[in-house]
Amino acid sequence: MALLGEESLVRVRRAADTYVAGVLVRAAEATVSFMGSVQPMSGSDRRMLREGGVTRIERGKKIYCAQGTLSAGDHVLGQPADVVRYGGRDYTVVHVDDEHPLIGHDRAYVVEVLEAG
């Protein structure tokens, strides 16, 4: 079943970085297109993420997509979070849930990747 406002998006996924002789070796990136519906974040979404420890959510979105499409990473295994390219900007996935009782999809919260100044 298609989601309302569904459009083509790009997911960027990297494997965990490694160290070789003490030098950081960045893992290769893999990009894939997927279909998703991008929605603005509500005030309750922002509060929920702040309670979960996410502090920078000035420019956040919700993305509804097929289950398993996006990942918030695994800090224990060193797996970085996915990045979604949307509207010429990169957004990092900070939370994914699939708690809707009727529709088999994920709701991913993403925040804009801001360049270090």
The first five atom37 places (N, CA, C, CB, O) and aatype in JSON, in Angstrom:
{
  "aatype": [12, 0, 10, 10, 7, 6, 6, 15, 10, 19, 1, 19, 1, 1, 0, 0, 3, 16, 18, 19, 0, 7, 19, 10, 19, 1, 0, 0, 6, 0, 16, 19, 15, 13, 12, 7, 15, 19, 5, 14, 12, 15, 7, 15, 3, 1, 1, 12, 10, 1, 6, 7, 7, 19, 16, 1, 9, 6, 1, 7, 11, 11, 9, 18, 4, 0, 5, 7, 16, 10, 15, 0, 7, 3, 8, 19, 10, 7, 5, 14, 0, 3, 19, 19, 1, 18, 7, 7, 1, 3, 18, 16, 19, 19, 8, 19, 3, 3, 6, 8, 14, 10, 9, 7, 8, 3, 1, 0, 18, 19, 19, 6, 19, 10, 6, 0, 7],
  "atom_mask": [
    [1, 1, 1, 1, 1],
    [1, 1, 1, 1, 1],
    [1, 1, 1, 1, 1],
    [1, 1, 1, 1, 1],
    [1, 1, 1, 0, 1],
    [1, 1, 1, 1, 1],
    [1, 1, 1, 1, 1],
    [1, 1, 1, 1, 1],
    [1, 1, 1, 1, 1],
    [1, 1, 1, 1, 1],
    [1, 1, 1, 1, 1],
    [1, 1, 1, 1, 1],
    [1, 1, 1, 1, 1],
    [1, 1, 1, 1, 1],
    [1, 1, 1, 1, 1],
    [1, 1, 1, 1, 1],
    [1, 1, 1, 1, 1],
    [1, 1, 1, 1, 1],
    [1, 1, 1, 1, 1],
    [1, 1, 1, 1, 1],
    [1, 1, 1, 1, 1],
    [1, 1, 1, 0, 1],
    [1, 1, 1, 1, 1],
    [1, 1, 1, 1, 1],
    [1, 1, 1, 1, 1],
    [1, 1, 1, 1, 1],
    [1, 1, 1, 1, 1],
    [1, 1, 1, 1, 1],
    [1, 1, 1, 1, 1],
    [1, 1, 1, 1, 1],
    [1, 1, 1, 1, 1],
    [1, 1, 1, 1, 1],
    [1, 1, 1, 1, 1],
    [1, 1, 1, 1, 1],
    [1, 1, 1, 1, 1],
    [1, 1, 1, 0, 1],
    [1, 1, 1, 1, 1],
    [1, 1, 1, 1, 1],
    [1, 1, 1, 1, 1],
    [1, 1, 1, 1, 1],
    [1, 1, 1, 1, 1],
    [1, 1, 1, 1, 1],
    [1, 1, 1, 0, 1],
    [1, 1, 1, 1, 1],
    [1, 1, 1, 1, 1],
    [1, 1, 1, 1, 1],
    [1, 1, 1, 1, 1],
    [1, 1, 1, 1, 1],
    [1, 1, 1, 1, 1],
    [1, 1, 1, 1, 1],
    [1, 1, 1, 1, 1],
    [1, 1, 1, 0, 1],
    [1, 1, 1, 0, 1],
    [1, 1, 1, 1, 1],
    [1, 1, 1, 1, 1],
    [1, 1, 1, 1, 1],
    [1, 1, 1, 1, 1],
    [1, 1, 1, 1, 1],
    [1, 1, 1, 1, 1],
    [1, 1, 1, 0, 1],
    [1, 1, 1, 1, 1],
    [1, 1, 1, 1, 1],
    [1, 1, 1, 1, 1],
    [1, 1, 1, 1, 1],
    [1, 1, 1, 1, 1],
    [1, 1, 1, 1, 1],
    [1, 1, 1, 1, 1],
    [1, 1, 1, 0, 1],
    [1, 1, 1, 1, 1],
    [1, 1, 1, 1, 1],
    [1, 1, 1, 1, 1],
    [1, 1, 1, 1, 1],
    [1, 1, 1, 0, 1],
    [1, 1, 1, 1, 1],
    [1, 1, 1, 1, 1],
    [1, 1, 1, 1, 1],
    [1, 1, 1, 1, 1],
    [1, 1, 1, 0, 1],
    [1, 1, 1, 1, 1],
    [1, 1, 1, 1, 1],
    [1, 1, 1, 1, 1],
    [1, 1, 1, 1, 1],
    [1, 1, 1, 1, 1],
    [1, 1, 1, 1, 1],
    [1, 1, 1, 1, 1],
    [1, 1, 1, 1, 1],
    [1, 1, 1, 0, 1],
    [1, 1, 1, 0, 1],
    [1, 1, 1, 1, 1],
    [1, 1, 1, 1, 1],
    [1, 1, 1, 1, 1],
    [1, 1, 1, 1, 1],
    [1, 1, 1, 1, 1],
    [1, 1, 1, 1, 1],
    [1, 1, 1, 1, 1],
    [1, 1, 1, 1, 1],
    [1, 1, 1, 1, 1],
    [1, 1, 1, 1, 1],
    [1, 1, 1, 1, 1],
    [1, 1, 1, 1, 1],
    [1, 1, 1, 1, 1],
    [1, 1, 1, 1, 1],
    [1, 1, 1, 1, 1],
    [1, 1, 1, 0, 1],
    [1, 1, 1, 1, 1],
    [1, 1, 1, 1, 1],
    [1, 1, 1, 1, 1],
    [1, 1, 1, 1, 1],
    [1, 1, 1, 1, 1],
    [1, 1, 1, 1, 1],
    [1, 1, 1, 1, 1],
    [1, 1, 1, 1, 1],
    [1, 1, 1, 1, 1],
    [1, 1, 1, 1, 1],
    [1, 1, 1, 1, 1],
    [1, 1, 1, 1, 1],
    [1, 1, 1, 0, 1]
  ],
  "atom_positions": [
    [[0.85, -1.18, 0.0], [0.0, 0.0, 0.0], [0.89, 1.24, 0.0], [-0.96, 0.0, 1.22], [1.81, 1.35, 0.81]],
    [[0.62, 2.16, -0.91], [1.4, 3.39, -1.01], [1.0, 4.36, 0.11], [1.22, 4.05, -2.39], [-0.16, 4.42, 0.51]],
    [[1.97, 5.1, 0.58], [1.72, 6.11, 1.61], [1.36, 7.43, 0.95], [2.95, 6.28, 2.53], [1.82, 7.71, -0.15]],
    [[0.57, 8.23, 1.61], [0.17, 9.53, 1.1], [1.39, 10.43, 0.91], [-0.84, 10.2, 2.05], [2.21, 10.55, 1.82]],
    [[1.53, 11.04, -0.25], [2.63, 11.95, -0.52], [3.97, 11.25, -0.73], [0.0, 0.0, 0.0], [5.02, 11.86, -0.56]],
    [[3.93, 9.98, -1.09], [5.15, 9.21, -1.25], [5.99, 9.76, -2.41], [4.81, 7.73, -1.49], [5.46, 10.13, -3.46]],
    [[7.31, 9.8, -2.19], [8.23, 10.27, -3.22], [9.54, 9.48, -3.13], [8.49, 11.79, -3.08], [9.78, 8.78, -2.15]],
    [[10.36, 9.62, -4.15], [11.63, 8.91, -4.17], [12.66, 9.66, -3.32], [12.14, 8.74, -5.62], [12.86, 10.87, -3.48]],
    [[13.32, 8.93, -2.42], [14.35, 9.48, -1.54], [15.61, 8.64, -1.68], [13.86, 9.51, -0.05], [15.58, 7.56, -2.27]],
    [[16.71, 9.13, -1.14], [17.97, 8.4, -1.21], [18.47, 8.11, 0.2], [19.03, 9.2, -2.01], [18.53, 9.01, 1.04]],
    [[18.83, 6.84, 0.45], [19.42, 6.44, 1.72], [20.91, 6.21, 1.5], [18.73, 5.16, 2.29], [21.32, 5.57, 0.54]],
    [[21.72, 6.75, 2.43], [23.16, 6.52, 2.41], [23.49, 5.7, 3.65], [23.96, 7.88, 2.38], [23.17, 6.09, 4.77]],
    [[24.13, 4.56, 3.43], [24.5, 3.69, 4.55], [26.0, 3.39, 4.46], [23.65, 2.35, 4.54], [26.53, 3.09, 3.39]],
    [[26.65, 3.48, 5.62], [28.08, 3.15, 5.7], [28.27, 1.98, 6.65], [28.92, 4.38, 6.16], [27.54, 1.82, 7.63]],
    [[29.26, 1.17, 6.35], [29.66, 0.13, 7.3], [30.45, 0.82, 8.41], [30.53, -1.0, 6.6], [30.76, 2.01, 8.32]],
    [[30.76, 0.08, 9.44], [31.53, 0.65, 10.55], [32.95, 0.98, 10.08], [31.58, -0.34, 11.75], [33.56, 0.22, 9.33]],
    [[33.47, 2.13, 10.52], [34.85, 2.5, 10.24], [35.79, 1.55, 10.97], [35.13, 3.98, 10.65], [35.4, 0.93, 11.96]],
    [[37.01, 1.43, 10.49], [38.0, 0.57, 11.13], [39.3, 1.34, 11.32], [38.24, -0.71, 10.31], [39.48, 2.42, 10.76]],
    [[40.18, 0.78, 12.1], [41.51, 1.35, 12.28], [42.54, 0.35, 11.76], [41.78, 1.69, 13.79], [42.48, -0.84, 12.08]],
    [[43.47, 0.83, 10.95], [44.56, 0.01, 10.44], [45.86, 0.68, 10.86], [44.47, -0.15, 8.88], [46.14, 1.81, 10.45]],
    [[46.63, 0.0, 11.67], [47.9, 0.53, 12.19], [47.68, 1.89, 12.85], [48.95, 0.65, 11.06], [48.51, 2.79, 12.73]],
    [[46.55, 2.01, 13.57], [46.27, 3.24, 14.3], [45.7, 4.37, 13.47], [0.0, 0.0, 0.0], [45.48, 5.47, 13.99]],
    [[45.44, 4.13, 12.18], [44.91, 5.16, 11.29], [43.45, 4.83, 10.97], [45.75, 5.28, 9.98], [43.14, 3.7, 10.6]],
    [[42.56, 5.83, 11.12], [41.14, 5.63, 10.83], [40.94, 5.44, 9.33], [40.31, 6.83, 11.34], [41.39, 6.25, 8.53]],
    [[40.25, 4.35, 8.97], [39.9, 4.07, 7.59], [38.38, 4.14, 7.48], [40.45, 2.68, 7.12], [37.67, 3.3, 8.04]],
    [[37.9, 5.14, 6.75], [36.45, 5.32, 6.58], [35.88, 4.22, 5.69], [36.14, 6.71, 5.98], [36.48, 3.85, 4.68]],
    [[34.74, 3.7, 6.07], [34.06, 2.67, 5.29], [33.42, 3.29, 4.06], [33.0, 1.93, 6.15], [33.09, 4.48, 4.04]],
    [[33.25, 2.47, 3.04], [32.61, 2.93, 1.81], [31.12, 3.19, 2.05], [32.79, 1.88, 0.69], [30.5, 2.57, 2.91]],
    [[30.58, 4.11, 1.29], [29.15, 4.42, 1.37], [28.41, 3.64, 0.29], [28.89, 5.95, 1.21], [28.92, 3.42, -0.81]],
    [[27.19, 3.23, 0.63], [26.3, 2.59, -0.33], [25.02, 3.41, -0.36], [26.02, 1.08, 0.04], [24.41, 3.66, 0.68]],
    [[24.6, 3.82, -1.56], [23.36, 4.58, -1.68], [22.3, 3.73, -2.37], [23.59, 5.91, -2.45], [22.6, 2.91, -3.24]],
    [[21.05, 3.95, -1.97], [19.94, 3.25, -2.58], [18.72, 4.18, -2.55], [19.64, 1.9, -1.84], [18.52, 4.92, -1.58]],
    [[17.92, 4.13, -3.61], [16.68, 4.9, -3.65], [15.57, 4.11, -2.97], [16.28, 5.25, -5.11], [15.53, 2.88, -3.05]],
    [[14.66, 4.82, -2.31], [13.5, 4.18, -1.69], [12.33, 5.15, -1.74], [13.8, 3.73, -0.22], [12.51, 6.35, -1.95]],
    [[11.14, 4.63, -1.53], [9.94, 5.45, -1.53], [9.55, 5.76, -0.1], [8.78, 4.75, -2.28], [9.52, 4.87, 0.75]],
    [[9.25, 7.03, 0.17], [8.85, 7.43, 1.51], [8.03, 8.7, 1.48], [0.0, 0.0, 0.0], [8.03, 9.44, 0.49]],
    [[7.33, 8.95, 2.56], [6.52, 10.15, 2.72], [7.16, 11.02, 3.8], [5.04, 9.79, 3.09], [7.28, 10.62, 4.95]],
    [[7.59, 12.22, 3.41], [8.26, 13.14, 4.33], [7.23, 14.08, 4.93], [9.39, 13.93, 3.61], [6.45, 14.71, 4.21]],
    [[7.22, 14.18, 6.26], [6.28, 15.02, 6.98], [7.03, 15.92, 7.95], [5.23, 14.16, 7.74], [8.13, 15.57, 8.39]],
    [[6.46, 17.07, 8.3], [7.1, 17.91, 9.32], [7.0, 17.27, 10.69], [6.46, 19.32, 9.35], [6.08, 16.48, 10.94]],
    [[7.93, 17.59, 11.56], [7.89, 17.11, 12.94], [6.94, 17.97, 13.75], [9.3, 17.11, 13.57], [6.93, 19.19, 13.61]],
    [[6.15, 17.34, 14.59], [5.23, 18.09, 15.46], [5.95, 18.43, 16.77], [3.94, 17.27, 15.75], [7.05, 17.95, 17.03]],
    [[5.32, 19.25, 17.57], [5.88, 19.6, 18.87], [6.04, 18.39, 19.77], [0.0, 0.0, 0.0], [7.02, 18.3, 20.5]],
    [[5.08, 17.46, 19.73], [5.19, 16.26, 20.58], [6.33, 15.36, 20.09], [3.87, 15.48, 20.59], [6.98, 14.7, 20.9]],
    [[6.56, 15.34, 18.77], [7.7, 14.57, 18.24], [9.01, 15.15, 18.79], [7.7, 14.59, 16.68], [9.89, 14.4, 19.22]],
    [[9.13, 16.46, 18.77], [10.36, 17.11, 19.25], [10.57, 16.84, 20.74], [10.3, 18.63, 18.99], [11.69, 16.59, 21.18]],
    [[9.49, 16.9, 21.52], [9.61, 16.63, 22.97], [10.03, 15.18, 23.22], [8.27, 16.91, 23.68], [10.88, 14.92, 24.08]],
    [[9.45, 14.25, 22.47], [9.78, 12.83, 22.63], [11.27, 12.6, 22.33], [8.9, 11.95, 21.71], [11.94, 11.86, 23.05]],
    [[11.78, 13.23, 21.28], [13.18, 13.04, 20.93], [14.11, 13.69, 21.96], [13.46, 13.63, 19.54], [15.17, 13.15, 22.26]],
    [[13.71, 14.84, 22.49], [14.54, 15.49, 23.52], [14.64, 14.61, 24.76], [13.97, 16.87, 23.89], [15.69, 14.52, 25.39]],
    [[13.51, 13.97, 25.12], [13.53, 13.06, 26.27], [14.43, 11.87, 26.01], [12.12, 12.58, 26.61], [14.99, 11.29, 26.94]],
    [[14.59, 11.5, 24.74], [15.45, 10.38, 24.38], [16.91, 10.78, 24.21], [0.0, 0.0, 0.0], [17.73, 9.94, 23.85]],
    [[17.24, 12.04, 24.45], [18.63, 12.46, 24.41], [19.06, 13.17, 23.14], [0.0, 0.0, 0.0], [20.23, 13.55, 23.02]],
    [[18.15, 13.37, 22.17], [18.5, 14.1, 20.96], [18.34, 15.59, 21.25], [17.62, 13.66, 19.74], [17.26, 16.03, 21.61]],
    [[19.41, 16.35, 21.08], [19.36, 17.76, 21.46], [19.17, 18.7, 20.27], [20.61, 18.14, 22.19], [18.49, 19.71, 20.42]],
    [[19.74, 18.4, 19.12], [19.66, 19.31, 17.98], [18.58, 18.85, 17.01], [21.01, 19.4, 17.26], [18.85, 18.06, 16.11]],
    [[17.38, 19.34, 17.19], [16.29, 18.94, 16.29], [15.56, 20.15, 15.74], [15.3, 18.03, 17.02], [14.35, 20.1, 15.49]],
    [[16.29, 21.25, 15.54], [15.65, 22.43, 14.97], [15.11, 22.15, 13.57], [16.63, 23.6, 14.92], [14.06, 22.66, 13.19]],
    [[15.83, 21.33, 12.81], [15.44, 21.04, 11.44], [15.2, 19.55, 11.29], [16.51, 21.52, 10.44], [16.01, 18.84, 10.69]],
    [[14.11, 19.08, 11.82], [13.81, 17.66, 11.78], [12.59, 17.35, 10.94], [0.0, 0.0, 0.0], [11.76, 18.22, 10.68]],
    [[12.5, 16.11, 10.5], [11.38, 15.62, 9.7], [11.02, 14.21, 10.18], [11.73, 15.61, 8.18], [11.79, 13.57, 10.9]],
    [[9.84, 13.76, 9.77], [9.43, 12.37, 9.94], [9.36, 11.77, 8.54], [8.04, 12.24, 10.7], [8.9, 12.42, 7.6]],
    [[9.81, 10.54, 8.42], [9.72, 9.85, 7.14], [9.01, 8.52, 7.38], [11.13, 9.64, 6.49], [9.46, 7.71, 8.19]],
    [[7.92, 8.32, 6.67], [7.2, 7.06, 6.71], [7.66, 6.24, 5.51], [5.64, 7.27, 6.7], [7.64, 6.73, 4.38]],
    [[8.07, 4.98, 5.75], [8.59, 4.15, 4.67], [8.39, 2.68, 5.02], [10.1, 4.45, 4.41], [7.94, 2.34, 6.11]],
    [[8.73, 1.81, 4.07], [8.6, 0.36, 4.29], [9.46, -0.07, 5.47], [8.99, -0.43, 3.02], [10.54, 0.49, 5.7]],
    [[8.98, -1.06, 6.22], [9.71, -1.55, 7.39], [11.11, -2.03, 6.99], [8.93, -2.69, 8.07], [11.3, -2.7, 5.98]],
    [[12.09, -1.66, 7.84], [13.46, -2.09, 7.62], [14.26, -1.25, 6.65], [0.0, 0.0, 0.0], [15.43, -1.55, 6.4]],
    [[13.65, -0.21, 6.09], [14.36, 0.62, 5.11], [15.43, 1.47, 5.76], [13.38, 1.51, 4.37], [16.53, 1.6, 5.22]],
    [[15.13, 2.06, 6.92], [16.06, 2.98, 7.58], [16.5, 2.45, 8.93], [15.42, 4.36, 7.75], [15.77, 1.72, 9.6]],
    [[17.72, 2.83, 9.33], [18.28, 2.39, 10.6], [18.91, 3.57, 11.34], [19.32, 1.28, 10.38], [19.54, 4.43, 10.73]],
    [[18.71, 3.59, 12.65], [19.35, 4.62, 13.49], [20.74, 4.19, 13.92], [18.48, 4.92, 14.72], [21.36, 4.86, 14.75]],
    [[21.25, 3.08, 13.38], [22.59, 2.61, 13.69], [22.63, 1.79, 14.96], [0.0, 0.0, 0.0], [21.62, 1.59, 15.62]],
    [[23.83, 1.32, 15.29], [24.05, 0.53, 16.49], [25.38, 0.98, 17.09], [24.05, -1.01, 16.19], [26.45, 0.63, 16.59]],
    [[25.3, 1.76, 18.17], [26.5, 2.32, 18.77], [27.41, 1.24, 19.35], [26.13, 3.31, 19.85], [28.63, 1.41, 19.37]],
    [[26.85, 0.15, 19.83], [27.65, -0.92, 20.41], [28.54, -1.57, 19.33], [26.74, -1.98, 21.07], [29.71, -1.86, 19.57]],
    [[27.96, -1.79, 18.15], [28.7, -2.41, 17.06], [29.48, -1.4, 16.22], [27.77, -3.18, 16.18], [30.22, -1.78, 15.32]],
    [[29.3, -0.11, 16.52], [29.99, 0.92, 15.75], [29.35, 1.21, 14.4], [0.0, 0.0, 0.0], [29.98, 1.83, 13.54]],
    [[28.12, 0.77, 14.21], [27.41, 0.98, 12.94], [26.79, 2.37, 12.93], [26.32, -0.1, 12.72], [25.92, 2.66, 13.75]],
    [[27.22, 3.24, 12.01], [26.64, 4.59, 11.96], [25.17, 4.58, 11.51], [27.46, 5.48, 11.03], [24.72, 3.66, 10.84]],
    [[24.47, 5.62, 11.89], [23.08, 5.79, 11.48], [23.01, 6.08, 9.98], [22.39, 6.92, 12.28], [23.95, 6.64, 9.4]],
    [[21.9, 5.69, 9.36], [21.67, 6.01, 7.96], [21.51, 7.52, 7.8], [20.44, 5.27, 7.41], [21.15, 8.23, 8.74]],
    [[21.78, 7.99, 6.59], [21.55, 9.38, 6.21], [20.56, 9.38, 5.06], [22.9, 10.11, 5.81], [20.67, 8.56, 4.14]],
    [[19.59, 10.29, 5.1], [18.61, 10.43, 4.04], [18.88, 11.76, 3.33], [17.14, 10.36, 4.59], [18.96, 12.81, 3.96]],
    [[19.01, 11.69, 2.0], [19.18, 12.91, 1.2], [17.81, 13.32, 0.69], [20.18, 12.67, 0.0], [17.12, 12.58, 0.0]],
    [[17.43, 14.54, 1.07], [16.09, 15.05, 0.73], [16.18, 16.55, 0.53], [15.05, 14.69, 1.84], [16.7, 17.27, 1.39]],
    [[15.67, 17.03, -0.59], [15.65, 18.47, -0.85], [17.03, 19.12, -0.86], [0.0, 0.0, 0.0], [17.17, 20.27, -0.47]],
    [[18.03, 18.39, -1.3], [19.39, 18.93, -1.36], [20.11, 18.97, -0.02], [0.0, 0.0, 0.0], [21.17, 19.58, 0.08]],
    [[19.54, 18.34, 1.0], [20.15, 18.33, 2.33], [20.27, 16.89, 2.82], [19.31, 19.17, 3.32], [19.56, 16.0, 2.36]],
    [[21.19, 16.7, 3.76], [21.38, 15.38, 4.38], [20.77, 15.39, 5.78], [22.88, 15.0, 4.44], [20.98, 16.33, 6.56]],
    [[20.02, 14.34, 6.09], [19.37, 14.18, 7.39], [19.81, 12.85, 8.01], [17.82, 14.24, 7.26], [19.77, 11.82, 7.34]],
    [[20.23, 12.88, 9.26], [20.64, 11.67, 9.97], [19.43, 11.05, 10.66], [21.75, 11.98, 11.0], [18.65, 11.75, 11.29]],
    [[19.28, 9.73, 10.55], [18.21, 9.01, 11.22], [18.56, 8.89, 12.7], [17.98, 7.59, 10.58], [19.61, 8.35, 13.05]],
    [[17.68, 9.41, 13.58], [17.95, 9.36, 15.02], [17.01, 8.42, 15.78], [17.83, 10.75, 15.59], [17.3, 8.05, 16.92]],
    [[15.9, 8.01, 15.15], [14.97, 7.11, 15.82], [14.07, 6.47, 14.76], [14.12, 7.86, 16.9], [13.64, 7.14, 13.82]],
    [[13.79, 5.18, 14.93], [12.88, 4.46, 14.02], [11.92, 3.64, 14.87], [13.67, 3.55, 13.02], [12.34, 2.95, 15.8]],
    [[10.62, 3.72, 14.53], [9.66, 2.84, 15.2], [8.63, 2.33, 14.2], [8.97, 3.56, 16.37], [8.45, 2.92, 13.13]],
    [[7.96, 1.24, 14.56], [6.96, 0.62, 13.69], [5.7, 0.28, 14.48], [7.53, -0.64, 13.01], [5.13, -0.81, 14.34]],
    [[5.29, 1.22, 15.3], [4.21, 0.92, 16.25], [2.79, 1.15, 15.73], [4.41, 1.74, 17.46], [1.85, 1.05, 16.5]],
    [[2.62, 1.45, 14.45], [1.27, 1.66, 13.93], [0.56, 0.31, 13.86], [1.3, 2.34, 12.53], [1.09, -0.62, 13.25]],
    [[-0.62, 0.18, 14.47], [-1.28, -1.12, 14.57], [-1.89, -1.64, 13.26], [-2.36, -1.05, 15.59], [-2.15, -2.83, 13.15]],
    [[-2.11, -0.77, 12.26], [-2.83, -1.2, 11.06], [-1.98, -1.26, 9.8], [-3.98, -0.3, 10.83], [-2.26, -2.04, 8.89]],
    [[-0.94, -0.45, 9.74], [-0.16, -0.35, 8.51], [1.27, -0.79, 8.8], [-0.19, 1.09, 7.95], [1.9, -0.33, 9.75]],
    [[1.79, -1.69, 7.96], [3.15, -2.17, 8.14], [4.18, -1.22, 7.57], [0.0, 0.0, 0.0], [4.66, -1.43, 6.45]],
    [[4.51, -0.19, 8.31], [5.54, 0.75, 7.87], [6.34, 1.23, 9.07], [4.9, 1.96, 7.12], [5.93, 1.04, 10.22]],
    [[7.48, 1.85, 8.8], [8.29, 2.47, 9.84], [8.07, 3.97, 9.82], [9.8, 2.14, 9.65], [7.77, 4.56, 8.79]],
    [[8.22, 4.57, 11.0], [8.24, 6.04, 11.12], [9.65, 6.37, 11.61], [7.09, 6.59, 12.12], [10.04, 5.99, 12.72]],
    [[10.4, 7.07, 10.78], [11.77, 7.43, 11.14], [11.84, 8.92, 11.39], [12.76, 7.01, 10.02], [11.3, 9.72, 10.63]],
    [[12.51, 9.29, 12.46], [12.76, 10.7, 12.77], [14.17, 11.03, 12.29], [12.59, 11.0, 14.31], [15.12, 10.32, 12.62]],
    [[14.3, 12.09, 11.52], [15.59, 12.48, 10.98], [15.86, 13.94, 11.33], [15.64, 12.26, 9.44], [14.94, 14.75, 11.41]],
    [[17.14, 14.27, 11.53], [17.54, 15.64, 11.8], [18.59, 16.05, 10.79], [18.06, 15.81, 13.25], [19.39, 15.22, 10.34]],
    [[18.6, 17.33, 10.44], [19.52, 17.8, 9.42], [20.96, 17.71, 9.9], [19.19, 19.23, 9.03], [21.28, 18.04, 11.05]],
    [[21.82, 17.27, 9.01], [23.25, 17.21, 9.28], [23.8, 18.61, 9.02], [23.97, 16.13, 8.39], [23.82, 19.08, 7.89]],
    [[24.25, 19.27, 10.1], [24.8, 20.61, 9.94], [26.31, 20.53, 9.86], [24.37, 21.52, 11.1], [26.96, 19.85, 10.65]],
    [[26.86, 21.24, 8.89], [28.31, 21.25, 8.73], [28.97, 21.92, 9.92], [28.71, 21.97, 7.42], [28.48, 22.93, 10.43]],
    [[30.08, 21.35, 10.37], [30.83, 21.95, 11.48], [31.42, 23.26, 11.02], [31.94, 21.0, 11.99], [32.02, 23.35, 9.95]],
    [[31.25, 24.29, 11.85], [31.72, 25.62, 11.47], [33.08, 25.82, 11.94], [0.0, 0.0, 0.0], [33.67, 26.88, 11.72]]
  ]
}
